[in-house]
């Protein structure tokens, strides 16, 4: 009986001993890890500082390149469209080139413009992407908007009302997402008397310029 009690007492005493031992091992492991990190930093401090400096230089350089690219867009170039087609005015980065067709005998798109950084690529190739496209079309606003209804219903394109700050008395439509079968960007569709004005970019890359440069500055006569 006494032996059983002694065995039970020993077992109870063993539990705290095991816990203390595990705790000591844990403390020792943490201490060793901290020591190893300290030694690694001590032995490689020069390399670590050099690496941190290089990262900082790269970040500063990237920011400078970005700032320079933004400054290069000023002063903006300007396109003024024919008076009979709404006297459309577009301001765009001077780092872009433009080609705008204004054939007087064209019945569907009397104004058809292509804009791109540096040089305008051929517009007959459907794979080319333009930073900005503009058209004035001999179609009603409702007919043009209706073309994009299926994309909106399928969730490929988001639509919402749009008012230009320079033509506030008109309400148009803004589309974000699929602006064509193979291109994503943003588009503005505005009524222009019996015609329709469309402005859009064919890549998400140019959406910031579209939002920050094109849309705040374009105007036309309703």
SULBEL-V139148 format. One record per helix or strand of 2 or more residues. SS is the DSSP state (alpha for helix, beta for strand). FROM is the first residue (numbers start at 0). LEN is the number of residues. If there is no record, write none. Layout:
BEGIN
SS|FROM|LEN / SS|FROM|LEN
END
This chain:
BEGIN
alpha|1|70 / beta|76|4 / alpha|82|3 / beta|88|4 / beta|95|6 / beta|110|7 / beta|131|6 / alpha|140|6 / alpha|148|5 / beta|156|8 / beta|166|12 / beta|183|9 / beta|194|7 / alpha|203|14
END
